[in-house]
């Protein structure tokens, strides 16, 4: 067996795809999410399909209790792969949202991956092996509200750790997908009808690319030609244009 991989947000979308990918690579899995029933069903299916072992952790990562539960588990067990994937967005702008809602999103998108990464790194550095994948977003390259700011934090932290750990056996990579066919937008009640079909990505394909890029030592993985072009344009464009792109995308989601 290849070892143990811990995936947050493991029951749906990109997280569920990561579980299947890692199971196919021979990793045993620790699945983390809020829905205990769904966690158990997914774990059973993965065991049957791939002959691996699983462990489930039911935790609400927006809360201190949930975050601490996973931190404690990492502290007591050897983790070979950490995928910080759990998260969601709001369908209201920062000027209209409730501060409590913004704080919960900040907790799950910034606080939790930061703390889980900080907790797992000492054991990975000691073994001189391990992989950390932080699921960020191309939204982190634009100015699309608090969500963009939070994803930007995750990407920049990942790049910093990638540079700091260069030359070691610990790989740290940020996955920056664009719009992906998952439950993300439905859960946030975002209207996505105006988005053209070619802008949608397939979760399994982007996870495959992310894993390949992480193992090759790539700091940032941007799947999809359309988003590679978008990121290139964003980096080259005047920042005032980037802000307009960001607010334009936010309006399309309402």
Secondary structure by P-SEA (a helix, b strand, c coil): ccbbbbbccccccaaaaaaaaaaaabbbbbcccccaaaaaaaaaaaaaaccccccccccccccaaaaaaaaaaaaaccccbbbcccccccccccccccaaaaaaaaaaacaaaaaaaaaaaaaaaaaccbbbbbbccccccccccaaaaaaaaaaaaaaaaaaaaccccbbbbbbbbcccccccccccccccccccccccccaaaaaaaaaaaaaaccccccccaaaaaaaaaaaaccaaaaaaaaaaaaaaac
